[in-house]
Amino acid sequence: MKSYLQKLGRALMLPVAVLPAAALLMGIGYAIDPSGWGAESPIASFFIKAGSSILDNIAILFAIGVALGLSKDKDGASAMSGLVSYLVVKTLLSPASVAMLQGIPVEEVNLAFSKIENAFIGILAGAVAAALYNRFSKTQLPTAFAFFSGKRLVPILSAVSMLIISVILLFVWPAIFSGLVSFGEAISKLGAVGAGIYGFFNRLLIPTGLHHALNAVFWFDIAGINDINNFWSNNGVKGVTGMYQAGFFPVMMFGLPAAALAMYHTAKTKRKKQVASLMLAAGVAAFITGVTEPIEFAFMFAAPALYVVHAALTGLSLFIAASFHWTAGFGFSGGFIDFFLSSRLPLANNPYMLMVQGLVFAVIYYTLFRFLITKFNFKTPGREDDELVNESLDQVAVTTDNKFAVMASEIYKGLGGDNNVTSVDNCVTRLRVEVKDMDAVDQQKIKATGVPGINIVGKTSIQVIVGTQVQFVADEIEKIRE
C-alpha cells in the first residue's frame, strides 16, 4: 500500500503542475474585478475564465494524469481509459441522470450528486483505468473480435467497471455526504473549538472531495451560519462572523509555502532543480490566491502521515484565530488578494494579527515538515526511491517470450534493423515502415514469419501485412528499437 501511494503521488505530479498557472490567472482576474468576478470587466472575465477552465476540471486532469502515471508503460491508451472511466461515472451520477434513475424531479435529488465532479472521483477513475490497462493491455481476443484486443479493450473494460462503481456510489455517496453535513451542524455549536475541528476535517477531506459537504454547512446558508455572505455583506457580529475563514489565511499564505520550502530543502541534490520549479510556482500560487492543491497533492499520497499533521495544524490555526476573534474573509480562497480586500471591511477584526500568526505558522510548518521528512524518510517530491523513479523504464525494457516477440524480432531483422529502419507505425492490420535503403530489406525473411504479405509503396516505404493483431507485433518492435 505504501508503495502504491508513492506511485499515486508521483502520478499526480503531471496534473498538479498545471494548477499554479490556473490559480494565478484566476487571481489576476479576481484582483481586477473582486466584486463582479468578470461581470464588470471583460479583461477580468478573460483571466477568470482561462483559469477556471483548468481548476473547474481538476477531476478530469486527475483522471487522465493518474491513469497515465500508474500505467506500466505510460501509453496514451491508459489516459484515454482514464477519461472514459471518469465520463461514465460523472454522467451517470449527475443530478439529471440520478433524477431519471430514481424517477424524481431534479430539485429533489440529493445535494451530494451536485458535488460528484471532484478530485476523488477523478483519482478513482484514473486508478481503475490504470489497473485495467496494466492487466488487459496485452490480452488477445479470439480472431472474430481481434480488432478489440489489447489496448483497444481497456477503455471498454473501464466503462463497464465504472458502471458497477457508479451503482455502488449511487447509494454510498449521498449517505456519506449527508453524514458529513450532520457532523458539521453539530460541531458548529462548539465555538472556537468547533472552528478548529472544522479546519482539521476540511483539510483531511480534501483528497476525497467531501470537504464541500462540510464547507457548505459553515460557509453557506445550510445551517444558518452563512459565514462568507454575512461577512462580506456586513451582516453579523464583529470578531465572530468570519471565524470559519480567518484561520485559513496563516496556513495558505505562510504555512504551506513554508512546507514547500522544507520539501525543497530535503529533496535529493540531483532532483532539487525539478522540485524547486514545482514548489516555487505552487508556493506563489498559495500565497497570492490561496490555491493550495498543487502543494497538498504533492505530498498527501506520498506521505499521508505528514498530511494529517498539516490538517491538525490547519485546525489549530482556525482555533487560535477564532479564540482571539481575529477575522478576515474570502470570496475565492485564503490568499493575499482576498486578505487585502477583506481587511478593509467593517466586520474585519484585527486582521493583521493573522499575518503575525502566519509568520509563526511558517516557522512551525517549516520546522515540523523538515524534521518529520528527514526523521521518517517520507518520500516527498525529490526523495523517491531510485528504483521507483526508474520503475516504468524497467518495465518497458522487459521482453516477453511469445510468438509476437519472435515474429517482431525476425521482421525487424528482415527490415534491416537499426541500421536501416527510420520509423515504424501501424494501422489496423499493417506495419507501416520507413527505411533508408529498400535493397537492404530481406523480403523472404519477413515472409518466413508467416505474415500474409508485403506491400512496397515507395522508394523508402514498405508495409508488412500482419492482420488484426498487428498492435502486438508493433509493440514488440518498439521495445527492440528503444
N, C-alpha and C positions, 0 to 999 in steps of 0.2 A: 504493500500500500504506500509506504514512504517513497519508494522509487517511482511509483506511478504518479504520485502528487508532484514530485520533482519534474517529471516529464510533462505533466499538465501545466505546471508553472512556466516551463520553457516554451511550450506550445502557445501560451497566451502572449508571449513577448511580441509576436508579429502584430496582432490586432491592437495590443496595448500601446505600441509605439506610435500609432496613428492618433491616439486620443489627445495628447497635449496640443497638437496643432488645432484640433477641433475646439478644444476648450478656449484657446487664445482667440480664435475667430469669434466665438460667441461672446467672449469677454469684451472684445473691442466693440462689437455691435451693441452690447448692453450698456457700455460706458457712453456711447454716443446718444442712445435713447433709453435711459433707465426706466422711464415710466410707461412708454408705449411699446417697448420691445419691437421696434421697427415700424410701428403704425404711423409714427410721425416723422420718419426719416428713411428714405429709400436706401441710403448708404448703410445705415444700421441694419435694416432688413436684409440687405445683401450679405453682410458678415454673419448675422444671426442664422440665416437660412443655410449658409455654407457650413457653419459649424454644426448646426443641429442635424444636417443631413448625415453626419457621421455619428454624433452622440445619440441621436434618436434610433439609430440602427445598430447599437452596440451588440445586441443579441445576434444579429446576422454576422457581424465581424467575428464574434467569438465562435459561432457555429462553424464557419469556414476555417478560421485560424486553428482551432483545436483539432478539427478533423485532419487538416493538413499536417499540423505539428506532431500529432500522435501516430500518423500513418508510418509504416515501416520504410517506405521509400520516397515519401514526400511527393507523391504523384498528384496531379491535378484532379484525377478521378475521385480521390478521397475528399477534396474540397467540394467538388460537385455534390457528393453524397451528403456532406455536412449541411449544405444549403437545402437539399431536398428534405432531409430529416427535419430541419427547423421549419420549413414552409408547411410541412404536413401538420405538425402539432400547433403551430401558430394559427393556421387557418381553421383547423377542426375545433380549437378551443377559443376562437374569437367570440365575443358576445353574440354576434348574429348567428353563428353556427350553433352555439350552445342553446340559444333560444329555439332554434329549429329542432334540434335533437330532443330537447325537453318539452317541446310543444307549449312554450310560454312566451309572452311578449318580451322584447329585448329589455324593456325597463325593469323586468323582474329577475333578470339574470344576476347571479351573484357577482358582487363587485370584484371578486378575485380574478375573474376572467378578463377584466379590463386591464389587468396587470400581467397578462400571460407573456407579453413580449419583453422578457427580462434576461439578464445575463445568465441566470441559472439555466433557463430553458435552452439558450444558445450553447452553453457549455455541455449540457446533457446531450443535445442533438449532435454536436461535434464528436463527443466521446463515443457515442453509439456508432456513428458513421465510421470512425477510425477503427473501432473494434471489428466491425463487419468487413471493412476493407482489408485489414490485416489477415483476416480469416478466409475470406472468399475471393480475393482479387485474382487468385490463380486457379479457381475452380473451373473445371472443364465439364460442360453440359453435353448431353447426347447430341449427335450430329444435327438432328432436326432443330435443336434450339441453340446451336453453337454460336450463333450471332450474339446471343445474350450472355456468353461465357465471360469469365474473368472480370475485368474492371467494369464492364457494362452491367454486370449482375449486381454490383454493390449498391448503386442508387435504388434499384428495385427493392432489394432486401432492406435498405434503410427506410424506405417509405412504408413497407409492411411493418417493420419493427416499431416505427413511431406511431402507427395506427394503434397498436396494442398499448403502447405507453400513454397515448392520448386518452384511451378509455380509462386507464388507471388514474390519470391526473384529473379526469372529469369528476371523479368522486373525492380524490385525496386533496387536490389543490384548494378548493373552497373551504374545506374543513380546517386546514392549516391556516389559511388566510384569516378566516373568521375567528379562530382561536387567538391569533396574534392581536386582532382588534380588541377583543375582550380583555386580553392581558394589558394592553396599552391603556384602556379605560380604567383598569384597576390601579395601575401604578401612577396615573395622573393625579391621584388624590394624596400622594406622599410628599408633595412639595419638592424641595431641593433634592432629597433622596430619590424621589421618583424621576427627576430630571437626569440624575446620574445613572439610574437603572436604564432609562430610555436611551441615553447616549451609548451605553455598553452594548445593548441589543441592536441599536441602529447600525453600528459597525459590524457586529457579529453576523448580522443577517444579510450584509451586502452580497456575499457570494451567491446567495440563493435568490436574490431579488425580492425577498419577502419584507425587506425593510420598508417598502412602500406601504404595506399594511399598517405598520407601526407609525410611520410618518403621518399618515392620514389622520390618525387619532389626535396627534399633538399639533400639527401644523394647520389642519383644515377643520371645517365645522362638522365633524362626525360626532364628537363627544362634547361639543360646546366650548372647546378651547380656542380653536381657530387662531393660533398664535401668530402666524405670518400676517394674515389680513388685518388682525386687530392692531398689531404693532405699526404697520405702515399707514393705517387709517386713523391712528391716534385714538383708538377705542379700547382703553384698558387701564391698567394700573402701572404707574412708573416704577420700574425696578422689579416688576413681576412679569408683565407681558413682554415676551421676548426671551424668557428663561429657557425655552426649548430650542433656541437658535444660538444664543450668545456663546455658549461653551464650545461650539464648533470652530469659531474663529482661531483660538490659540492652537488648535490641532491642525487645522487645514493650512493656515498661513505660516506656522512656525514648526509644529511638531513633526509633521510628515516630511517637509523638506529637510529637516534635520535628520530624520531617519534615512532619507535618500542619501544624504552626505555620509552617514555611517555605513550604508551598504557600499558606497563607492570606495571608502577608505579600507573596507575589509575585503574587497574583491581581489582576486589574484592579479599580480602585476601585469601579466600578459593580456588580461581582459579588462583592465581599468579604463582604457580608452573607449571601448564599446559601452561599458557601464556608465561612464561619465556622460556620454551623449544622451543616453536614455534618461538618467536621473536628473540631469540639468534641465532638460525640457519638461520633465514631469514635475520637478520642484517649482519651476517658474509658473507653470500652469496652476499648481495647487495654491501658491501664494497669491497670484493675481486674480484667478477666477474661482478658486475653491473646488475645482475638479480634481479629486484625489485618486480616482480609479487607476490611472497609469502607475502610481506608486504602490497602491494597495494590491493590485493584481500581480505586481511584480514579485511579491513575497507571500501572499496569503496561502497559496498552494505549496510553494517550495518550503515554507516554514510556518505551518499552521499555529504552532505554539506562540510564535512571535506575533502573529496576527491577533491572537487572544490578548496578548499584552497590550497591543495597540487599542483594542476595543475597551479594555479596562482603563487605559489612560484617557480615552475619549469620555467615558463615563465619569471619571474623576474630574475632568475639565468642566463638564456641564454641572456637576455638583458644586464645584468651587464657585463658578460664575453665578449660579443661582443662589448660593448661600450668601454671597456678598452683594447680591442684587445688581450685578454689573450686566447691563443689557445692550444688545445691538441686534439688528435683524438682517435678513437677506431675502431677496426676491429670486435669486438664481442659486447661489451657494455661498459658503463662508470664506470668501476670498477678499482681497483688498478692495476691489471695486465696490462690492456690497457694503463692506465696513465703512468706507469713506462716505458713501451715500446715506447710509442709515445712521451714522454717528451724529448727524445734524437734525434728526427727527425729534419731536417732543418727548417720546417715550424712551429715548436712549438715555441710559443712566450710567454715568462714569464709564463710557465705552472705552476710553483709552487705557483703563486698567486691564482690559482684555489684551492689549498689546504687551503690557508688563507681564501678565500671566503667560502670554505666548512666548516671550523670551525665556522665562523659566522652564516652560514645557519643551522648548527647543533643546535646552541643556539636558533635561531628563530623557527626552527621546533619543538624542544622540548617544548619551552615556549608556543607557539601557540597551539600545539596539547594538551598539558596538560590543559591549560586554557579552550579551547573550549570543550574538552571532559567532564570536570567537570561542566563547566558553563551550557552547554546544555544537559548534561546527555546522550551523544552519546553512543550507545550500541556497543562499540568496543569490541574486544575479551576479555572475562573475566568480562564484565559488563552487559551481557544479563540478562533479567528478569528471575527470577527463574521459573516462570510458563512457559516461552518459552523454557527454557532448558529442563524442565520435560514434555513438551507437548506430545512428542511422547510416553512417558511412560503412560501418562494419556489416550491417545487414545487407546493404546493396551489393557489397563485394562477394557475398556468399552465392555460389552457383549450385544448381540442383542437378543431380544425375538423372535426368529423364530424357525422353525422346526429343523434346523440343530443344533441350540444351545441346544434344548431339547433332540434331539437324541444323541448328543455328551455327554451330561450330564449323560444320562441313560446308554449309552455304557461304559462310564468311570467308573461309579459305578459298572456295571456288571463285569468289568475287575478287580475290587478290589481297585480302586482309587489310591491315592498317596502311600499308604502302600504296594501296590503290583506291580504297573506299573513302569518299569525302563526306557522304551523308547517307543516312538510312531513315526512311519513314514508311508508314504503312497505311493502306486504306482498309476496306472491309475484307478483302481477300488477297491483296498483293503487297509484297515488299517493294517499295519504290526507292531505288538506289542510284546515287550519283557516283561515278568512278572517274579516275584520271585517264585511264587507258583501257578501252574496251578489249584490246588484244590480250590484256593480262587476265581476263575473265575466263575461267575454265568451265564452260557450259556443261560438259559431260559430268564433271564432279558435282555440280549443282543438281543436275537431273538425277544423279545416282542416289540422292537423298529421298527420292520418291515424290518430289513436287510435280504437280500436273503440267507445268510448262514454264517457259521463259519468253519474255517479250522485250525485244530491244527497240526502244522508242526514240533514240537519238545517239549522237556520237559518244555521249558520256552518260546516257540514262538507260537503265535497264530495270525491268520489272520481273520479279520472281513470284509466280502464282502459287500460293501456298494453300489457300482455302479460308474458310471462316474462322479458323483458329490461328490466323496469321499473327495476331497480337502476341501470342506466347513465344513465337519464334522471334518476333521483333524485340520483345523484352530481353530475351537471352542474348541477342546480338548487341543490344545496348550495354549489357553487362560486360561483354567481351571488349567493347570499344572504350569503356571507361578506364 
